[in-house]
Amino acid sequence: MLSILLFAAAWVACLAQSNDFSSYSSAVGLGTGTPFSSTAEGSITGVKVWEHPNSYITGIQLRHGTDWGSVLGIVTTSELSMDLFEGEAITQVSGKYNPENYIYQLSFMTNRGRSLIAGQPLQISFNLYAKLAEAELRMLSGRSNGVGITSLGAHWGIVNPKGLTLAEQLKIN
């Protein structure tokens, strides 16, 4: 019985520990509609953003490695995209939103000073970034109402927190 209690206490302690390598930038926007989140492993290697012409953001898609994830929101005719170089990472997501409806502008900035800017510079500014300088964008979450993106939050992390080479990582896995 004592061993079960010790195991349970250790399990709770592990769950209570925060991950020092990740952080979350709280979602901005109205937050109505269907929730979404991007899910994939590894670094982001590409971004696509769709906008209603001269208006709000309708959809976002992230690529991890060579695989594109699901579209967050909806696809429209106005698409902007950016492929990241090897070693390049998204370190900041900023833009503008209307607290009554949609995200109006999105800007993805990289550690190499490049950016992808989509949408219109209308309404209230926001700036999402990691707590740790070494972290990069890992995933996005938010809500969409079938017409546009109504809220957006960013999840940050260090892809390789131990600083291992790719060959070393493959030996571990």
C-alpha positions in Angstrom: 0.0 0.0 0.0 2.8 2.4 0.8 4.4 1.7 -2.6 1.2 2.6 -4.3 1.0 5.9 -2.3 4.6 6.7 -3.2 4.0 6.0 -6.8 0.8 8.1 -6.9 2.7 11.0 -5.2 5.6 10.8 -7.7 3.1 10.7 -10.6 1.3 13.8 -9.3 4.6 15.6 -8.8 5.6 14.8 -12.4 2.3 16.1 -13.7 2.6 19.3 -11.6 6.0 20.2 -13.0 5.9 22.8 -15.8 7.7 22.2 -19.0 10.5 24.7 -19.0 10.9 24.3 -22.8 7.4 25.5 -23.8 5.0 28.4 -23.3 1.5 29.5 -24.5 0.5 33.0 -25.8 -3.1 33.4 -24.8 -5.7 33.6 -27.6 -6.8 37.0 -28.9 -10.2 37.6 -30.4 -13.9 37.0 -29.9 -13.5 33.2 -29.6 -16.8 32.1 -31.1 -17.2 29.1 -33.4 -15.5 25.8 -33.7 -12.2 25.2 -31.8 -9.2 24.2 -33.9 -5.5 23.4 -33.3 -2.7 22.4 -35.5 -0.9 19.2 -34.5 2.4 17.9 -35.8 5.9 17.0 -34.7 9.1 18.9 -35.4 9.8 22.4 -36.7 7.4 24.4 -38.9 8.8 24.6 -42.5 6.0 26.5 -44.2 2.9 28.7 -43.7 -0.1 29.5 -45.8 -2.7 32.1 -44.9 -6.0 32.8 -46.7 -7.9 36.1 -46.4 -11.2 37.5 -47.5 -10.0 40.0 -50.2 -9.1 43.3 -48.5 -10.6 42.1 -45.2 -10.2 39.4 -42.5 -8.2 36.1 -42.2 -10.2 33.0 -43.2 -7.7 30.2 -42.9 -4.2 29.2 -41.9 -2.1 26.1 -42.7 1.2 25.0 -41.3 3.7 22.5 -42.8 6.0 20.4 -40.5 8.8 18.8 -42.5 7.2 17.9 -45.9 3.6 17.4 -44.7 1.0 20.1 -44.7 -1.4 20.0 -41.7 -5.1 20.6 -41.8 -6.5 24.0 -42.8 -7.5 25.9 -39.7 -10.6 27.8 -40.8 -11.5 27.9 -44.5 -9.7 28.2 -47.9 -10.6 31.2 -50.0 -9.1 32.5 -53.3 -6.6 34.9 -51.8 -3.6 32.8 -50.5 -0.2 34.0 -49.3 2.5 31.6 -48.4 6.1 31.4 -47.1 8.5 28.5 -47.2 11.1 28.5 -44.4 14.8 27.9 -45.0 16.6 25.1 -43.1 17.3 26.3 -39.6 14.7 29.1 -39.9 11.9 29.3 -37.3 8.9 31.4 -36.6 9.6 33.5 -33.5 6.7 35.9 -33.4 3.1 36.1 -34.6 1.4 39.5 -34.6 -1.4 41.3 -36.2 -4.7 43.0 -35.7 -8.1 41.8 -34.5 -11.6 43.2 -34.0 -12.9 42.1 -30.6 -16.4 41.8 -32.1 -15.6 39.4 -34.9 -12.4 38.4 -36.8 -8.6 38.4 -36.9 -7.9 41.0 -39.6 -4.2 40.8 -40.0 -1.5 38.1 -39.4 2.2 38.5 -39.5 4.6 35.6 -39.0 8.2 36.7 -38.3 11.2 34.4 -38.4 14.6 34.3 -36.7 16.1 35.4 -40.0 14.2 38.6 -40.1 11.7 37.5 -42.8 8.0 37.8 -42.5 4.7 36.8 -44.1 2.0 39.5 -43.7 -1.6 38.8 -44.7 -4.9 40.7 -44.2 -5.6 44.3 -43.4 -4.1 46.5 -40.6 -7.5 47.3 -39.0 -8.5 47.4 -35.3 -6.5 46.3 -32.2 -2.9 45.1 -32.3 -1.6 41.9 -30.8 1.9 40.4 -30.5 2.4 36.7 -29.6 5.9 35.4 -28.7 7.6 32.7 -26.6 8.9 33.2 -23.0 12.2 31.7 -24.0 14.4 33.3 -26.7 15.4 29.8 -28.0 11.8 28.7 -28.6 9.9 28.7 -31.8 6.3 28.4 -32.9 5.1 24.8 -32.6 1.4 25.0 -33.1 -1.6 27.4 -33.3 -5.0 27.1 -31.7 -8.1 29.2 -31.8 -11.6 29.3 -33.2 -13.3 29.7 -36.6 -17.0 30.3 -37.4 -16.9 28.9 -40.9 -16.4 32.4 -42.4 -13.2 33.5 -40.7 -10.8 33.1 -37.8 -12.4 34.5 -34.7 -9.5 33.9 -32.2 -5.9 32.8 -32.3 -3.3 31.6 -29.7 0.2 30.4 -30.2 2.1 27.5 -28.6 5.9 27.8 -28.4 8.6 25.3 -27.6 12.2 24.2 -28.2 12.2 21.5 -30.8 15.5 20.0 -29.7 15.9 21.1 -26.0 19.0 18.9 -25.4 20.9 20.4 -28.4 21.4 17.0 -30.0 22.4 16.5 -33.7 19.9 14.8 -35.9 22.0 11.6 -35.8 22.0 11.7 -32.0 18.2 12.2 -31.9 17.7 9.2 -34.3 19.9 6.9 -32.0 17.7 7.9 -29.0 14.4 7.2 -30.8 
